[in-house]
Amino acid sequence: MLSAYRKGSTRGSAQHAAIVRYLVAATLARGADAGAAAGLVLLAVSPATHLGDGAKAGALLAVGLTAPHLLGPWLARRLDGARDGRVVLAVAFGAYGGALAVATMLLGRASLALAAGAVVCAGACGPLLTGGLSSRLAGLAGSGDRAKRRAEGWDAVSYGLAGTLGPAVVAALAAMTTPVAGLLALAGAAVVAAAVVLTLPRGARPGGAEGDPLTVRAAVRLVAVHGPLRRVSAATAVTAFSFGGFAVIAVVLAERLGAGAGAGASLVAAFGLGNLAGSLLVTAVPLRGEPELLTSRTVAVMGAMLALCAIAPSFPLAVAAFALAGASNAPFMTATLAARSRYSPPRARAQVFVSLAGAKVASASAGTAVAGAAIGLGPRALLAAGAALTAGAAAGTVLDRRREGELARSSSAPG
């Protein structure tokens, strides 16, 4: 009995150490990804690059970094079929860092097309830094729903930390030295993350999968026809669209509330801090229940928090509302990670993770573009529209689940 206890204790310690290394790699890699777009824009508008229209060039580079996420499922298929997924991830992380460093050194010293090409190469690796890495977490978390939910909570923490630290580091280094230093620091973080990933346990192929991974077409079709995956995917896309324009809306809302446009950064920071606090809470107290149902409930809460942001009468209350909106995002993120892990078939796990992550990035970009184009309607109107859209997504998942249940009952009825 004592031997079994020691063996279990040793196994538990090894799992905890692996999770810590995973979180280090995830925070470094995702921090690089989160800060790269801001760093490229800062470098493009810098006088040192001598670009004619730095703002347009920076926007082009930012698009070049995010658009290749649509290629994610094809890259993820390689991860699904790899004997050792660590190598695939490490190569992607290293390539991201290398391509970002090359783009940084080329911008302003060579043609914009060459720098943009390097940025696109980095962006193509981006899906493996997010969804691709998350698809490996289930193999490290150990058995039991509680252990997996706690690990997924920590994964959400890594996203929150990365989204805060990445842009902050590049902005701080750009202010103290030049944007080049900030971008090279991000590139170095991605390379370090590649080295850390190789120290993770090799593990088996996801879920003990045998045979070739599903084709990309089959994996995408699976997301569309499998009820829980379809509903979680739709909820993810709609909420990402609703929250995509938060930064644009925050600037105008702060100005309307008399705090000045510069105070918009405080609203964005409040959202980020709320998200981080919420992530720590769901890690300490893991969510319970079916992931799909949790997703529907957390989407409804997010809609309510957006409504609070829309009706905040003063700047301090707006800060509190934005913090609550960020906090509501944390359990939603954890629930969607749990849903991907629970409902993904072993031979398409990475493709499902990356497909949902890609849909989220694309929807958030569309939300940012729409918010920028429609900001003349006023920030409160846009927040109210986002709240209605998010609440509609929650209702849609419930209705679709009921419809699917009724069809299943009618098809199984005698006669």
VEXTI-706508 format. One record per residue: x negated, y, z of N, C-alpha, C in turn. Coordinates in steps of 0.05 Angstrom, whole numbers, padded with zeros to 5 digits, always signed. Last residue first. Layout:
N
XYZXYZXYZ
...
end
This chain:
415
+00853+00054-00700+00871+00061-00722+00863+00085-00737
+00826+00080-00639+00835+00057-00655+00855+00067-00676
+00775+00131-00640+00802+00123-00632+00811+00100-00650
+00728+00151-00658+00727+00126-00643+00754+00116-00635
+00742+00198-00683+00730+00177-00700+00729+00150-00685
+00760+00228-00640+00779+00220-00660+00768+00197-00678
+00713+00235-00610+00736+00220-00599+00755+00210-00620
+00682+00265-00646+00672+00239-00637+00695+00222-00625
+00713+00311-00651+00709+00294-00675+00699+00266-00667
+00710+00330-00599+00736+00322-00610+00733+00304-00634
+00655+00341-00596+00666+00321-00579+00693+00311-00589
+00651+00382-00634+00636+00357-00639+00647+00335-00621
+00682+00421-00609+00690+00410-00635+00677+00384-00640
+00650+00430-00564+00677+00419-00561+00687+00407-00587
+00604+00452-00588+00602+00427-00572+00629+00414-00568
+00626+00497-00611+00615+00477-00628+00612+00450-00613
+00641+00526-00565+00661+00517-00584+00651+00495-00602
+00590+00535-00541+00611+00520-00527+00632+00509-00546
+00564+00565-00580+00553+00538-00573+00574+00522-00558
+00597+00610-00582+00595+00593-00605+00584+00566-00598
+00588+00635-00533+00614+00623-00538+00613+00604-00562
+00535+00650-00542+00541+00632-00520+00568+00619-00525
+00542+00685-00585+00526+00661-00589+00531+00640-00567
+00572+00725-00561+00584+00709-00582+00569+00683-00587
+00533+00746-00528+00556+00733-00516+00571+00715-00536
+00501+00768-00569+00491+00747-00551+00513+00732-00538
+00535+00806-00591+00525+00785-00608+00515+00761-00591
+00544+00839-00547+00566+00825-00559+00557+00802-00576
+00491+00858-00539+00505+00843-00518+00528+00827-00529
+00482+00884-00587+00466+00861-00580+00479+00844-00559
+00519+00925-00581+00522+00906-00603+00506+00881-00598
+00497+00951-00537+00523+00939-00535+00528+00919-00557
+00449+00969-00560+00448+00950-00538+00475+00936-00534
+00469+01003-00599+00454+00980-00607+00452+00959-00585
+00494+01041-00566+00510+01026-00586+00495+01001-00595
+00450+01062-00539+00471+01048-00524+00488+01031-00543
+00419+01087-00579+00409+01063-00566+00431+01048-00551
+00449+01106-00642+00444+01110-00613+00436+01084-00599
+00449+01106-00696+00475+01100-00682+00473+01105-00652
+00397+01110-00710+00413+01134-00711+00440+01131-00698
+00377+01060-00713+00373+01074-00688+00389+01100-00687
+00376+01026-00756+00402+01034-00746+00400+01051-00720
+00323+01014-00768+00340+01026-00789+00366+01038-00778
+00305+00991-00720+00292+01015-00731+00309+01030-00751
+00340+00948-00717+00340+00968-00696+00328+00994-00706
+00323+00919-00762+00350+00929-00761+00352+00951-00740
+00270+00906-00746+00275+00921-00771+00303+00934-00770
+00279+00875-00700+00264+00900-00699+00269+00918-00723
+00308+00832-00722+00321+00849-00703+00306+00876-00699
+00269+00809-00754+00292+00821-00767+00307+00840-00748
+00235+00792-00714+00225+00812-00733+00248+00825-00747
+00268+00755-00689+00259+00778-00674+00249+00800-00693
+00273+00717-00731+00297+00732-00721+00289+00757-00706
+00220+00699-00734+00233+00712-00757+00257+00728-00749
+00213+00677-00683+00196+00699-00692+00209+00714-00715
+00253+00637-00683+00253+00658-00663+00236+00682-00672
+00236+00604-00724+00262+00617-00726+00264+00641-00707
+00189+00586-00700+00188+00602-00725+00214+00617-00729
+00209+00556-00658+00192+00579-00652+00190+00598-00676
+00236+00516-00686+00251+00534-00669+00235+00559-00662
+00191+00493-00712+00213+00504-00727+00230+00524-00711
+00160+00476-00669+00150+00497-00686+00172+00510-00702
+00192+00435-00647+00183+00457-00630+00175+00481-00648
+00198+00402-00692+00221+00414-00680+00213+00438-00663
+00145+00387-00701+00159+00401-00722+00184+00415-00711
+00132+00359-00655+00118+00384-00661+00133+00400-00681
+00168+00314-00661+00169+00332-00638+00156+00359-00644
+00178+00274-00696+00182+00301-00706+00180+00322-00684
+00176+00225-00673+00161+00228-00698+00165+00256-00710
+00210+00227-00627+00180+00226-00624+00165+00232-00650
+00261+00278-00633+00252+00251-00637+00221+00250-00636
+00283+00324-00583+00265+00319-00607+00258+00290-00609
+00311+00331-00536+00326+00322-00560+00308+00317-00584
+00274+00346-00496+00294+00324-00491+00305+00313-00517
+00244+00388-00517+00230+00364-00508+00250+00340-00505
+00283+00425-00529+00266+00415-00550+00253+00389-00542
+00303+00432-00476+00320+00421-00497+00303+00410-00520
+00260+00456-00450+00269+00430-00441+00287+00417-00462
+00258+00504-00479+00235+00485-00480+00243+00457-00471
+00307+00525-00464+00303+00517-00492+00278+00499-00495
+00299+00533-00409+00320+00515-00418+00315+00506-00447
+00258+00571-00409+00253+00545-00398+00274+00524-00407
+00285+00614-00433+00261+00603-00446+00256+00574-00436
+00325+00622-00394+00333+00615-00422+00309+00602-00436
+00295+00637-00350+00309+00611-00349+00318+00603-00377
+00275+00688-00375+00257+00666-00365+00272+00639-00363
+00313+00725-00386+00300+00712-00409+00284+00687-00400
+00327+00748-00339+00346+00729-00351+00334+00714-00374
+00284+00783-00331+00287+00760-00313+00306+00739-00325
+00296+00821-00370+00272+00805-00373+00274+00780-00356
+00343+00842-00348+00344+00829-00374+00320+00812-00379
+00322+00863-00301+00340+00841-00299+00343+00826-00326
+00291+00904-00325+00278+00883-00309+00296+00859-00306
+00332+00935-00346+00313+00922-00364+00297+00900-00350
+00356+00952-00299+00371+00935-00318+00352+00921-00337
+00315+00983-00276+00325+00959-00262+00340+00941-00281
+00312+01023-00315+00288+01007-00308+00297+00981-00295
+00363+01044-00310+00355+01031-00335+00331+01014-00331
+00359+01067-00260+00377+01044-00263+00372+01030-00290
+00322+01108-00273+00316+01088-00253+00334+01063-00255
+00354+01138-00313+00329+01123-00320+00322+01103-00299
+00425+01125-00312+00401+01140-00305+00377+01124-00312
+00467+01090-00326+00472+01119-00328+00447+01136-00323
+00472+01034-00367+00456+01046-00346+00458+01077-00347
+00498+01007-00407+00514+01026-00391+00498+01040-00369
+00460+00974-00431+00475+00993-00448+00489+01014-00432
+00442+00941-00391+00423+00961-00403+00438+00982-00418
+00489+00911-00384+00480+00929-00363+00460+00950-00373
+00488+00883-00433+00509+00902-00428+00502+00921-00405
+00444+00851-00423+00442+00871-00445+00464+00892-00441
+00466+00819-00383+00444+00837-00376+00440+00858-00398
+00504+00790-00413+00512+00808-00391+00490+00828-00384
+00470+00761-00446+00488+00780-00458+00498+00800-00437
+00444+00729-00408+00428+00749-00423+00447+00769-00436
+00487+00696-00392+00475+00715-00373+00459+00737-00387
+00494+00667-00440+00515+00684-00430+00505+00705-00410
+00445+00640-00440+00451+00659-00462+00473+00678-00453
+00452+00606-00396+00432+00628-00395+00436+00648-00417
+00492+00572-00416+00497+00589-00392+00477+00612-00391
+00467+00547-00459+00492+00562-00463+00496+00582-00440
+00424+00522-00433+00419+00542-00453+00444+00559-00458
+00450+00485-00400+00434+00507-00388+00429+00529-00408
+00469+00451-00439+00488+00467-00423+00474+00490-00410
+00420+00430-00457+00437+00445-00476+00457+00462-00460
+00397+00405-00411+00384+00429-00424+00403+00445-00442
+00436+00389-00355+00431+00383-00383+00419+00408-00397
+00402+00402-00292+00425+00398-00310+00416+00393-00338
+00363+00453-00260+00375+00426-00260+00398+00425-00280
+00300+00487-00258+00328+00485-00266+00337+00456-00266
+00257+00492-00200+00263+00482-00228+00293+00481-00233
+00231+00538-00167+00257+00525-00164+00266+00515-00192
+00181+00554-00187+00184+00546-00158+00209+00531-00153
+00196+00564-00239+00175+00545-00234+00177+00535-00205
+00234+00603-00235+00243+00577-00245+00221+00556-00243
+00199+00644-00214+00221+00633-00198+00230+00606-00208
+00164+00654-00256+00153+00644-00231+00175+00631-00213
+00202+00675-00291+00187+00651-00298+00175+00638-00273
+00217+00722-00265+00237+00701-00270+00223+00674-00276
+00169+00751-00268+00180+00743-00242+00201+00721-00245
+00165+00757-00324+00145+00742-00309+00155+00733-00282
+00211+00787-00335+00208+00761-00347+00187+00744-00332
+00199+00833-00306+00222+00817-00298+00220+00789-00310
+00155+00851-00335+00151+00842-00307+00174+00826-00297
+00180+00862-00385+00159+00842-00383+00154+00832-00354
+00216+00902-00369+00226+00877-00381+00205+00855-00379
+00180+00940-00353+00199+00929-00333+00210+00903-00344
+00155+00952-00401+00139+00940-00380+00158+00927-00359
+00198+00978-00426+00187+00953-00438+00171+00938-00417
+00202+01021-00392+00225+01003-00395+00215+00976-00407
+00153+01046-00400+00160+01036-00374+00183+01016-00375
+00156+01062-00453+00137+01040-00446+00143+01029-00419
+00190+01104-00449+00200+01079-00461+00182+01056-00455
+00165+01149-00434+00174+01132-00412+00186+01106-00423
+00156+01177-00480+00134+01162-00469+00142+01143-00447
+00203+01206-00487+00198+01183-00503+00176+01165-00492
+00236+01226-00426+00215+01230-00446+00210+01204-00461
+00278+01223-00391+00252+01216-00380+00229+01220-00401
+00330+01231-00408+00315+01254-00397+00287+01248-00386
+00356+01193-00434+00361+01194-00405+00344+01216-00392
+00336+01197-00485+00364+01206-00481+00370+01209-00451
+00285+01174-00476+00287+01202-00484+00316+01213-00479
+00300+01122-00466+00286+01137-00445+00287+01167-00451
+00322+01108-00516+00339+01109-00492+00326+01125-00470
+00278+01109-00550+00299+01128-00554+00317+01130-00529
+00247+01067-00527+00236+01093-00531+00258+01114-00533
+00282+01022-00529+00273+01033-00503+00262+01061-00506
+00288+01011-00583+00311+01021-00569+00302+01035-00543
+00237+00989-00595+00247+01013-00609+00269+01027-00593
+00237+00945-00560+00216+00966-00558+00225+00992-00571
+00281+00914-00576+00280+00926-00550+00260+00949-00548
+00294+00887-00623+00290+00915-00624+00287+00929-00598
+00301+00834-00606+00278+00841-00623+00273+00870-00624
+00345+00817-00580+00324+00828-00563+00300+00839-00580
+00376+00797-00622+00387+00817-00604+00366+00831-00588
+00342+00758-00644+00350+00781-00660+00360+00804-00642
+00339+00722-00601+00314+00735-00611+00321+00760-00627
+00392+00706-00599+00381+00722-00577+00355+00736-00585
+00395+00678-00648+00412+00701-00643+00401+00718-00620
+00356+00637-00643+00354+00656-00665+00370+00681-00658
+00376+00608-00598+00349+00620-00598+00346+00642-00619
+00425+00591-00617+00424+00609-00594+00397+00623-00592
+00408+00557-00658+00425+00580-00664+00423+00600-00641
+00380+00518-00628+00366+00533-00649+00382+00559-00655
+00421+00497-00597+00398+00510-00584+00383+00528-00604
+00453+00475-00637+00463+00496-00620+00441+00511-00606
+00419+00437-00661+00431+00458-00677+00440+00481-00659
+00407+00403-00618+00386+00419-00630+00397+00442-00647
+00460+00382-00607+00445+00398-00587+00423+00415-00599
+00473+00358-00662+00488+00378-00647+00472+00395-00627
+00436+00353-00719+00437+00343-00692+00450+00364-00674
+00433+00383-00765+00456+00365-00762+00458+00354-00734
+00388+00417-00763+00413+00428-00773+00437+00409-00766
+00346+00385-00747+00353+00408-00730+00381+00418-00738
+00346+00350-00791+00352+00340-00764+00361+00363-00746
+00327+00382-00831+00355+00373-00833+00364+00363-00805
+00275+00388-00814+00292+00412-00814+00321+00404-00816
+00258+00334-00820+00257+00347-00793+00275+00372-00792
+00264+00326-00875+00280+00310-00856+00280+00323-00829
+00226+00364-00894+00254+00366-00901+00272+00350-00882
+00179+00343-00872+00188+00370-00864+00218+00373-00870
+00185+00274-00853+00179+00295-00872+00190+00321-00862
+00164+00246-00791+00184+00253-00810+00174+00274-00829
+00101+00209-00787+00120+00230-00778+00141+00235-00799
+00095+00137-00792+00089+00164-00802+00109+00184-00791
+00090+00096-00732+00096+00102-00760+00090+00131-00767
+00112+00110-00666+00099+00092-00685+00107+00100-00713
+00104+00149-00608+00115+00146-00635+00098+00127-00651
+00102+00161-00554+00093+00134-00563+00102+00129-00591
+00115+00213-00546+00136+00194-00542+00128+00166-00550
+00062+00233-00587+00086+00241-00573+00107+00219-00571
+00007+00188-00577+00023+00204-00595+00050+00210-00582
-00023+00193-00511-00014+00179-00535+00000+00198-00554
-00082+00227-00485-00055+00217-00485-00048+00202-00510
-00126+00260-00473-00119+00254-00501-00090+00245-00502
-00126+00314-00427-00124+00286-00432-00115+00280-00461
-00166+00371-00447-00141+00360-00438-00142+00329-00443
-00211+00393-00471-00215+00380-00445-00189+00367-00434
-00194+00418-00516-00208+00392-00519-00214+00378-00493
-00175+00466-00496-00156+00445-00505-00169+00418-00508
-00222+00495-00487-00207+00485-00464-00187+00463-00472
-00237+00508-00540-00254+00491-00524-00240+00479-00500
-00194+00541-00553-00199+00517-00569-00217+00498-00553
-00200+00583-00518-00177+00566-00515-00181+00540-00530
-00245+00607-00540-00248+00594-00514-00224+00575-00509
-00220+00626-00587-00242+00606-00589-00246+00592-00562
-00185+00664-00565-00174+00641-00580-00195+00619-00583
-00221+00700-00542-00203+00685-00525-00191+00661-00539
-00246+00721-00588-00262+00704-00570-00244+00688-00551
-00203+00751-00607-00214+00729-00623-00230+00710-00606
-00199+00788-00566-00177+00770-00571-00186+00746-00587
-00248+00814-00573-00243+00801-00548-00220+00780-00551
-00240+00836-00623-00260+00815-00621-00257+00800-00594
-00201+00873-00610-00194+00851-00628-00215+00829-00626
-00230+00908-00576-00206+00895-00567-00200+00871-00584
-00271+00926-00610-00278+00911-00587-00254+00896-00576
-00240+00954-00648-00256+00931-00657-00263+00914-00633
-00220+00999-00623-00202+00976-00628-00217+00951-00636
-00272+01019-00576-00259+01021-00602-00239+00997-00605
-00270+01037-00513-00290+01035-00534-00277+01040-00562
-00224+01050-00483-00251+01053-00471-00273+01053-00492
-00181+01039-00517-00184+01066-00505-00212+01071-00494
-00191+00986-00531-00190+01006-00552-00194+01034-00541
-00185+00963-00481-00212+00963-00494-00213+00983-00516
-00130+00972-00473-00150+00982-00454-00177+00984-00467
-00106+00945-00517-00102+00974-00514-00123+00986-00495
-00122+00893-00507-00131+00906-00532-00127+00936-00530
-00097+00884-00457-00126+00882-00460-00136+00897-00484
-00042+00891-00469-00055+00908-00450-00086+00908-00453
-00031+00850-00507-00030+00878-00515-00044+00897-00496
-00043+00806-00468-00055+00809-00494-00054+00838-00504
-00011+00811-00421-00040+00815-00420-00052+00820-00447
+00043+00801-00438+00035+00825-00423+00006+00831-00425
+00044+00753-00465+00057+00776-00477+00051+00803-00463
+00018+00721-00428+00005+00727-00453+00017+00752-00466
+00055+00718-00386+00029+00730-00381+00016+00738-00408
+00098+00693-00414+00101+00720-00402+00075+00733-00397
+00075+00645-00430+00085+00663-00450+00087+00691-00439
+00064+00624-00379+00041+00629-00398+00050+00648-00420
+00115+00617-00360+00098+00637-00347+00075+00644-00365
+00132+00575-00392+00145+00601-00395+00128+00623-00382
+00099+00537-00369+00095+00544-00397+00108+00571-00403
+00122+00533-00318+00095+00544-00321+00089+00552-00350
+00170+00509-00335+00171+00536-00322+00143+00549-00324
+00151+00461-00352+00162+00479-00372+00165+00507-00361
+00136+00441-00303+00115+00445-00323+00126+00464-00344
+00187+00436-00280+00167+00454-00267+00145+00461-00288
+00210+00399-00314+00221+00426-00313+00201+00445-00300
+00177+00354-00302+00177+00366-00329+00188+00394-00329
+00189+00345-00249+00162+00351-00257+00161+00364-00284
+00244+00334-00254+00235+00357-00238+00207+00365-00245
+00248+00288-00285+00258+00313-00296+00247+00337-00280
+00194+00241-00291+00214+00255-00275+00222+00282-00286
+00123+00238-00301+00150+00227-00303+00169+00243-00285
+00079+00288-00330+00085+00266-00313+00114+00258-00316
+00060+00328-00364+00076+00336-00340+00081+00313-00321
+00035+00314-00410+00018+00321-00388+00033+00324-00362
+00073+00305-00449+00054+00284-00443+00036+00289-00420
+00098+00354-00452+00113+00332-00440+00094+00309-00433
+00063+00388-00481+00065+00391-00452+00078+00366-00439
+00060+00389-00535+00042+00370-00522+00047+00369-00491
+00092+00430-00552+00101+00403-00558+00084+00382-00545
+00063+00476-00541+00084+00468-00523+00094+00440-00527
+00030+00478-00587+00018+00472-00561+00040+00463-00541
+00070+00491-00625+00053+00467-00628+00041+00459-00602
+00092+00540-00609+00108+00516-00608+00091+00491-00609
+00035+00570-00607+00060+00573-00591+00075+00546-00589
-00006+00556-00638-00013+00569-00613+00012+00570-00595
+00018+00539-00684+00007+00518-00667-00002+00530-00640
+00034+00587-00709+00054+00568-00698+00043+00547-00680
-00017+00611-00725-00002+00621-00703+00019+00601-00692
-00042+00598-00772-00048+00581-00748-00031+00588-00724
-00025+00638-00805-00017+00610-00811-00022+00591-00788
-00051+00683-00784-00022+00679-00780-00013+00651-00785
-00102+00675-00805-00098+00673-00776-00069+00668-00770
-00090+00682-00859-00102+00656-00850-00098+00653-00820
-00073+00735-00858-00054+00714-00865-00064+00687-00856
-00122+00759-00846-00100+00761-00827-00080+00740-00832
-00151+00750-00893-00160+00738-00868-00138+00738-00847
-00120+00781-00928-00122+00752-00932-00131+00738-00907
-00129+00832-00908-00102+00821-00905-00103+00791-00909
-00183+00838-00922-00176+00837-00894-00148+00825-00890
-00176+00837-00978-00192+00816-00965-00186+00815-00935
-00144+00882-00986-00134+00856-00994-00149+00834-00980
-00175+00925-00972-00153+00918-00954-00143+00890-00960
-00245+00915-00984-00218+00921-00993-00197+00911-00973
-00287+00933-00928-00282+00920-00953-00254+00927-00962
-00286+00964-00883-00312+00959-00895-00310+00946-00923
-00234+00967-00866-00249+00992-00868-00276+00989-00881
-00238+00903-00844-00220+00926-00846-00236+00952-00845
-00276+00864-00833-00272+00872-00860-00256+00898-00863
-00275+00855-00778-00300+00866-00790-00296+00875-00818
-00223+00835-00773-00231+00859-00758-00256+00872-00771
-00224+00789-00804-00207+00811-00812-00215+00837-00799
-00260+00759-00772-00267+00766-00800-00251+00790-00809
-00229+00752-00726-00255+00767-00724-00263+00776-00752
-00187+00722-00747-00182+00749-00735-00207+00765-00733
-00214+00676-00762-00201+00692-00782-00195+00720-00772
-00231+00657-00711-00250+00664-00732-00238+00682-00753
-00182+00649-00684-00202+00668-00673-00221+00677-00695
-00159+00610-00718-00145+00636-00713-00165+00657-00703
-00196+00570-00715-00192+00583-00741-00178+00610-00737
-00190+00555-00661-00215+00565-00670-00213+00580-00697
-00136+00536-00663-00144+00559-00646-00170+00572-00655
-00141+00494-00701-00123+00517-00706-00131+00541-00689
-00177+00461-00674-00185+00472-00700-00167+00496-00707
-00146+00449-00629-00171+00463-00626-00180+00475-00652
-00103+00420-00652-00098+00446-00638-00124+00462-00636
-00130+00376-00673-00114+00393-00691-00110+00420-00678
-00151+00355-00625-00169+00364-00647-00155+00383-00665
-00106+00340-00596-00124+00360-00585-00142+00372-00607
-00082+00297-00621-00071+00324-00626-00089+00346-00615
-00104+00244-00649-00113+00261-00627-00105+00290-00632
-00076+00226-00692-00083+00207-00671-00092+00222-00645
-00022+00263-00720-00051+00261-00712-00054+00240-00690
+00030+00273-00736+00017+00249-00745-00011+00244-00736
+00042+00322-00712+00058+00298-00705+00044+00272-00713
+00005+00354-00738+00002+00350-00709+00018+00325-00700
+00025+00355-00789-00002+00344-00784-00007+00338-00755
+00072+00380-00778+00073+00352-00787+00046+00339-00784
+00056+00432-00768+00064+00416-00745+00066+00386-00753
+00048+00452-00819+00025+00448-00801+00032+00429-00778
+00101+00452-00835+00082+00436-00850+00057+00431-00834
+00126+00487-00798+00133+00459-00799+00114+00442-00814
+00100+00540-00809+00095+00524-00785+00102+00494-00787
+00109+00576-00847+00094+00552-00856+00091+00532-00833
+00130+00618-00821+00149+00602-00836+00135+00576-00846
+00087+00645-00802+00100+00627-00783+00120+00609-00797
+00070+00683-00839+00062+00655-00843+00073+00636-00823
+00091+00733-00817+00105+00719-00838+00096+00690-00842
+00054+00753-00778+00078+00739-00770+00091+00723-00792
+00011+00776-00805+00005+00759-00782+00030+00743-00774
+00032+00808-00844+00015+00786-00852+00009+00767-00829
+00056+00846-00811+00073+00828-00826+00057+00803-00835
+00009+00872-00795+00026+00859-00775+00045+00839-00788
-00009+00891-00844-00025+00871-00830-00008+00857-00809
+00031+00929-00855+00026+00907-00873+00011+00885-00860
+00023+00964-00812+00048+00950-00814+00045+00925-00833
-00028+00984-00826-00024+00969-00801+00001+00953-00801
-00016+01011-00873-00034+00988-00874-00031+00971-00849
+00017+01050-00853+00028+01031-00872+00010+01006-00873
-00020+01077-00820+00005+01066-00809+00017+01045-00827
-00061+01095-00854-00066+01074-00834-00041+01061-00823
-00071+01112-00913-00047+01112-00897-00049+01089-00877
-00127+01109-00925-00110+01132-00933-00085+01134-00916
-00177+01092-00878-00155+01084-00895-00137+01108-00901
-00223+01095-00845-00221+01112-00870-00199+01103-00889
-00236+01072-00798-00231+01054-00821-00228+01069-00847
-00241+01112-00761-00265+01098-00769-00261+01080-00793
-00192+01131-00746-00206+01146-00766-00231+01131-00776
-00142+01080-00739-00166+01093-00729-00181+01108-00751
-00102+01052-00760-00097+01081-00758-00122+01095-00747
-00124+01000-00757-00117+01012-00783-00113+01042-00782
-00129+00992-00702-00153+00994-00718-00147+01007-00745
-00075+00990-00686-00093+01010-00675-00118+01014-00692
-00059+00945-00716-00047+00971-00722-00065+00994-00711
-00090+00906-00692-00094+00911-00720-00082+00938-00728
-00069+00907-00639-00097+00914-00644-00102+00920-00673
-00016+00890-00648-00021+00917-00637-00050+00925-00643
-00028+00837-00666-00014+00856-00683-00018+00885-00674
-00055+00813-00622-00068+00817-00647-00054+00838-00665
-00029+00800-00575-00042+00826-00577-00054+00833-00604
-00008+00749-00582+00010+00771-00575-00003+00799-00579
-00053+00718-00594-00032+00721-00614-00014+00745-00608
-00081+00722-00546-00094+00731-00571-00072+00736-00592
-00043+00699-00512-00051+00726-00508-00064+00738-00533
-00044+00647-00531-00020+00663-00536-00025+00693-00531
-00096+00632-00514-00088+00631-00543-00064+00649-00548
-00094+00641-00458-00114+00653-00475-00106+00655-00504
-00049+00611-00442-00050+00639-00437-00070+00653-00455
-00065+00559-00459-00041+00571-00469-00041+00601-00466
-00111+00549-00428-00113+00549-00457-00089+00564-00469
-00088+00552-00377-00110+00570-00384-00112+00572-00415
-00051+00511-00380-00042+00539-00376-00063+00559-00383
-00084+00466-00385-00065+00473-00406-00057+00502-00404
-00110+00468-00336-00126+00473-00360-00107+00480-00384
-00065+00456-00304-00079+00482-00300-00096+00488-00325
-00051+00406-00322-00032+00427-00326-00046+00454-00323
-00097+00377-00305-00091+00379-00333-00072+00402-00339
-00091+00381-00250-00114+00394-00262-00110+00397-00292
-00044+00352-00244-00044+00380-00236-00068+00395-00249
-00061+00301-00260-00041+00315-00275-00040+00345-00269
-00099+00290-00221-00108+00292-00248-00088+00307-00265
-00066+00287-00176-00086+00308-00177-00096+00312-00206
-00035+00242-00190-00022+00268-00187-00042+00291-00188
-00075+00203-00189-00061+00208-00214-00048+00236-00213
-00089+00204-00135-00109+00211-00155-00096+00218-00181
-00040+00187-00113-00051+00214-00106-00071+00223-00127
-00037+00135-00133-00017+00155-00141-00026+00184-00135
-00081+00113-00108-00080+00114-00137-00060+00135-00147
-00067+00119-00055-00090+00133-00065-00090+00135-00095
-00022+00085-00055-00019+00113-00048-00042+00129-00059
-00046+00036-00067-00027+00047-00086-00022+00077-00081
-00078+00030-00022-00091+00032-00048-00072+00044-00069
-00039+00025+00017-00057+00048+00018-00070+00052-00009
-00017-00024+00000+00000+00000+00000-00017+00025+00000
end
